């Protein structure tokens, strides 16, 4: 992993922790989370922001996403706002997260 990618990963993890950890909702209930990510590409910054969202409420879901690309037990609907700056792009994600099981 390059130094830039490690730095971006550290920033994303810090963003997830600084935004606080909430208690996931019961099945059928929804909640909102926000995060941000920085990367040299817009798609990379969105990915970092999405990872930070998942980490902010359930590390197991983040692990499943990294392994399979799915978020078992949750429907995650993010919206992104991206700007140039930092390492290239900074994207803020706001998501509605609904527990499905």
N, C-alpha and C positions, 0 to 999 in steps of 0.2 A: 504494500500500500504506500503510495507516495505521501510525502509530507503534507501536501495540500489536501489530499483525501483524509488523512488522519486529523488534520486541523478542522476540516468541515464536519467530520464525524463527532469530534469533541464539542464543537459549537452546537450541533444538533442535540447531543445528549444534554448539554448544559441548558439549552432552551427547554427541553422536555422537563427537566428537573425544576427549573425556575418558574415554570407555569403551574406547577403543583400537580399532585396526583389526586384525582377524584375517585370516588367509589363508583364502580360500574353499576348501571341501572339493572333492575330486575328485567326478566324477559318481557319484551314488548315495550319497554320504556326506553326513552332516548335522552341523551345529554349532549352538550357541546364541549369541544376542546379547541384550543388554538396552539399553534407552534410556528416556528420559522426554521428555515434551512438556508445555508449558503454553499455555493459551489461555483465552479468556473463555467458551467452551462446551466441554462434555465431548467432543463429536464433534471439535471443532477440536484439543483436546489429544491425542486418540487419533491424529488425522492427523499432528500434529507428531511424536509418538513413533514412528509407523510410518515417516515420512520419515527420522528419525534412525537407525532400524534399517537401512534400505536404504543410507544413506550410510556407515554404519559398516563395510560389507563390500564394496560395489561401487557407485561413483558412476554407472557406466553403467546399472545396474539402476534406480537412483533416477531417472535421466533418462528411461528408458523408462517407468517408472511414472507420472511426471509427464505424459508425452506421450500414453500409451495406456492407463494404468490396469493394465498387466500387468507381471509381473516375469520376463522371459524368461530361461530357464535355471535358475530357482530356484523352489521352492515355499516360501513364507513363511507360517508358522502362528503368529501372535502371540496372546498372552493379555494382557489389560490389567487394571490395578488403578488406579482413579482416586479422587482425594480433592479436596475443595475447598481452595483456597489459592492464593497467588500472584496471578496475574491473574484467577483464577476457578476453574480446574481444573488439576490436575497429574496426568497419567497416566503410569504406568510400564508399559512393554511388555517382555515377555520372549518371545522367539520361537525356535522351532526352524526352521532354514533348511536345506533340502536341495537340493543341486545336481542338476538333472534332465538336464543335457546336458554 
